[in-house]
């Protein structure tokens, strides 16, 4: 369990465009086989909201199948720092292999970090092995996001108002990225979705996909207010990089301190050891009713966090106090998204926007698998997005619903509400047989999906050199 919050420097502004995608329509599915469509047409345009994980993964597959994706991201650049995320089980790793990014991720893996749980005197009471939190393959979210971005992008704009006359970039993969902007309205017609942006000029796309997380803008605009679909699970999670003002020995070892309903951890990720500004990071989970605060107000979040840990033992007061000097704070509820249908007309949802669970729900792996299935179904549907969206949901919903169940118990596992429950959790962590059973269950859940080999069906093998 790791978290960081350094900021990646903004990419230098350029004004370029995606290379033209193929004009051939994708094959169609008929009784389990693929047949050629009746006639070629222009590439279908797809707007994807969100440039974290699910969005770039979907853009990769769509571009590979001849679509023309555009990714819009409210942040001015790729986000830095962030939790370490993991992949586990055959399905996750198979999709990464088919994307051609598995080796790159392995090169940047964190290798997981063991966690020692301590009492108020700093003595060990339980231990969590690295594979428990880190799965088969763990990587910093920011590094995964960068790998996917580099694997897909051909266009970068920092000023969306300059999009009217882009300059072609020869031989580039056909994905356009718009940073520093967000969708403000969606109006569907028979021919497409008219989209207005906060900064950029309006545009019309054939399809729109919301891959913009738990607090999805696309979901709010197309499906309804967040409170209809997002359930608070009784906990909040926070994380930040330790500021330079923190005591040097605070993160000397990776430890977690629990009291009923509260967890505070601190440690260092070896992968970031070469960063001279990095002194360690903290990850916190605490039980709370839903807070009435502006989630865009970091000062209100710091205040709520400080209040939640008042009177805590060990060095918790010192640790939590570092949040006031931290440059960037991640703070959110542990929540779950449940929505009756993932699509409406030409608009669909992907990843946390459709089936999110903040912690413990295998969200990153589910997002990668979901992107693979959604793009594959769109490519094999011969332009029938309704059929593609229906098949995507039919294939994926049972799988991700089971994955989400892990998120429902994550808070209670990390920060049990009573001393009795906390003692039982520690006993489970200290029992090798119980740990083995829990790990096995996670692998079985993550692998419980049968994946069509869309690249082979569509005759698009993994490129040997995806970036000429």
Buried (B, 14 or more C-beta within 10 A) or exposed (E): BBBBBBBBEBBEEEBBBBBEBEEEBBBBBEEEEBEEBEEEEEBBBBBBBBBBBBBBBBBBBBBBBBBBBBBBBBBBBBBBBBBBBBBBBEBBBBBBEBBBBBEBBEEEBBBBBBBBBBBEEEEEBBBBBBBBBBBBBBBBBBBBBBBBBBBBBBBBBBBBEBBEEBEEBEEBBBBBBBBBBBBBEBEBEEEBBBBEBEBBEEBEBBBBBBBBBBBBBBBBBBBEEBEEBBBBBBBBBBBBBBBEEBEEEBBEBBBBBBBEBBBBBBBBBEBBEEEEEBBBBBBBBBBBEEBEEEEEEBEBBBBBBBEBBEEBEBBBBEBBBBBBEBBBBBBBBBBBBBBEEBBEBBBBBBBBBBBBBBBBBBBBBBBBBBBBBBBBBBBBBBBBBEBBBBBBBEBBBEBBEBBBBBBBEBBBBBBBBEEEBBEEBBEBBBEEEEBEEBBEEBBEBBBEBEBBEBBEBBEBEEEEEBEE
